[in-house]
Amino acid sequence: MIPLAQINKLSTNHSSTTKSHNMDVNAEFGRLIHAAVINKSFRSNLLKNPAGCIDAGYCGESFHFPVEIKNRIKQINARSLEEFSSQIIKLINMPSVPEMAPVFCN
C-alpha cells in the first residue's frame, strides 16, 4: 500500500508538472497567434493548414507543441483568426488523456 503522504506528493508533482506543461503550451499558442497577427501570409497558411504551418515555423523560429496538441490542431477548421483563436481556447481547456485518468492505489 502506498502511504497517503506519498500519494499527495505524487499528486502535487503531477499538478505542478501539468501547470508547467499548460504554461508552455499557452506560451507557444501565444507565439503562434502573434505571428499570425503580424504576418498576413503566415495567417493565411495557418488557417489553410495549421499543422503544416506549425511544422514550418515562422521566420526561422520553431513552434514546440506536444504531439497530442498537434493532433488536436489538425482538427481545427477556421475561416478567420478569431475563429481559429476561439477553437484554440477550447482546445487548451480540453483535458488531456493523462489528466482524465484516475489514480489507482494498490
C-alpha positions as CSV (number, residue, x, y, z in Angstrom):
1,M,0.0,0.0,0.0
2,I,1.3,3.5,-0.8
3,P,1.3,5.9,2.1
4,L,-1.0,8.8,1.8
5,A,1.8,11.3,2.1
6,Q,3.5,9.8,-0.9
7,I,0.2,9.9,-2.9
8,N,-0.2,13.6,-2.0
9,K,3.4,14.2,-3.1
10,L,2.8,12.4,-6.4
11,S,-0.4,14.3,-6.9
12,T,1.3,17.6,-6.2
13,N,4.2,16.8,-8.5
14,H,1.7,15.8,-11.3
15,S,-0.2,19.0,-10.7
16,S,2.8,21.3,-10.9
17,T,4.1,19.4,-13.9
18,T,0.7,19.8,-15.6
19,K,0.7,23.5,-14.8
20,S,4.2,24.0,-16.2
21,H,3.1,22.0,-19.3
22,N,0.0,24.1,-19.7
23,M,2.0,27.4,-19.3
24,D,4.5,26.1,-22.0
25,V,1.6,25.2,-24.4
26,N,-0.1,28.6,-23.7
27,A,3.2,30.4,-24.4
28,E,3.5,28.6,-27.7
29,F,0.0,29.4,-28.7
30,G,0.7,33.0,-27.9
31,R,3.7,33.0,-30.2
32,L,1.7,31.3,-32.9
33,I,-1.2,33.8,-32.7
34,H,1.3,36.7,-32.5
35,A,3.0,35.6,-35.7
36,A,-0.5,35.2,-37.4
37,V,-1.4,38.7,-36.3
38,I,1.7,40.4,-37.7
39,N,2.1,38.4,-40.9
40,K,-0.8,38.1,-43.4
41,S,0.8,35.3,-45.4
42,F,1.5,33.3,-42.2
43,R,-2.0,33.8,-41.0
44,S,-3.4,32.6,-44.4
45,N,-1.2,29.5,-44.3
46,L,-2.2,28.8,-40.6
47,L,-5.9,28.9,-41.5
48,K,-5.4,26.6,-44.5
49,N,-3.1,24.1,-42.9
50,P,-2.5,24.7,-39.2
51,A,-0.3,21.6,-38.5
52,G,1.8,22.1,-41.6
53,C,2.2,25.8,-40.8
54,I,3.3,25.0,-37.3
55,D,5.8,22.4,-38.6
56,A,7.3,25.0,-41.0
57,G,7.7,27.6,-38.2
58,Y,7.9,31.3,-38.6
59,C,11.0,33.4,-39.6
60,G,13.4,30.7,-38.6
61,E,11.6,30.1,-35.3
62,S,10.1,26.7,-34.4
63,F,6.9,26.1,-32.5
64,H,7.1,23.4,-29.9
65,F,3.8,21.6,-29.2
66,P,3.4,18.2,-27.8
67,V,2.2,15.5,-30.3
68,E,-1.2,15.3,-28.7
69,I,-1.8,19.1,-29.1
70,K,-0.5,19.0,-32.7
71,N,-3.0,16.2,-33.4
72,R,-5.8,18.3,-32.0
73,I,-4.7,21.3,-34.0
74,K,-5.0,19.2,-37.2
75,Q,-8.8,19.1,-36.5
76,I,-9.2,22.9,-36.5
77,N,-11.0,24.3,-39.4
78,A,-11.4,28.1,-39.2
79,R,-12.0,30.8,-41.7
80,S,-10.6,33.7,-39.6
81,L,-8.0,34.2,-37.0
82,E,-10.8,35.0,-34.5
83,E,-12.4,31.6,-35.2
84,F,-9.0,29.9,-35.0
85,S,-8.3,31.5,-31.7
86,S,-11.7,30.5,-30.3
87,Q,-11.0,26.9,-31.2
88,I,-7.6,27.1,-29.7
89,I,-9.1,28.3,-26.4
90,K,-11.4,25.3,-26.4
91,L,-8.5,23.0,-27.2
92,I,-6.4,24.5,-24.4
93,N,-9.3,24.0,-21.9
94,M,-9.9,20.4,-23.0
95,P,-8.3,17.9,-20.6
96,S,-5.7,15.6,-21.9
97,V,-5.9,11.9,-21.5
98,P,-3.5,11.7,-18.5
99,E,-5.4,14.4,-16.7
100,M,-8.7,12.5,-17.2
101,A,-7.2,9.1,-16.0
102,P,-7.9,8.3,-12.3
103,V,-5.1,7.5,-9.9
104,F,-5.3,3.9,-8.6
105,C,-3.6,2.6,-5.5
106,N,-2.7,-1.0,-4.8
